[in-house]
């Protein structure tokens, strides 16, 4: 019998507040290898936060827990300095677990924009994303999953990914979805149809922005018109999806969609759309 491998858990809690018209990082607490690498105040009063996981990836049994509490009137962009990784798991290993909890206060705006996650062949990942919004707050978030390492000749031939995402606004659920990747749907036409990169962008505008969201949807469909893209509006929730084979194309399309949505002024806070410096390195 193969002995169980040691596991490594990490937790990070981050609080943000608006002080003198500037979003400030007012509290952070971490345990294990997970922390804020850097926070960058911006000229428009917003703050960019870089979250770093020093090991660079998860093995079987590892777990990450991230909590972000953004107080009233804050304007925050959260990203990561590099791609995340979920490595191959031993046959008897526990799942790789990631839980992300975000709470956005009154008239605040938060953007959760991590770089892509690479799932090595044989990974066993479970991801749980939970976002709670005040009735007057706004949110934009994306997730990019890369299955296998095609540049190294590795496909995602076995393993599993389970991801659950929920967004609540004023204690009412406005978005829910569940992703399951397994051998059963990896290549089927009703599943992923052999694609190796999946991307989802979700945007929830500020109050009373139905007309603005509908206008943004039309512009997004013109911008992202190739077959690998899908753009929909469910209520006031904007959804942009990518299903293809290039993480760079997915990330580039999401960045263009973000700027278009910010320019449409459907969010709280600045309309300048500053990009994190780390995206340019």
Order of alpha helices (4+ residues) and beta strands (2+ residues): beta-beta-beta-beta-beta-beta-beta-beta-beta-beta-beta-beta-beta-beta-beta-alpha-beta-beta-alpha
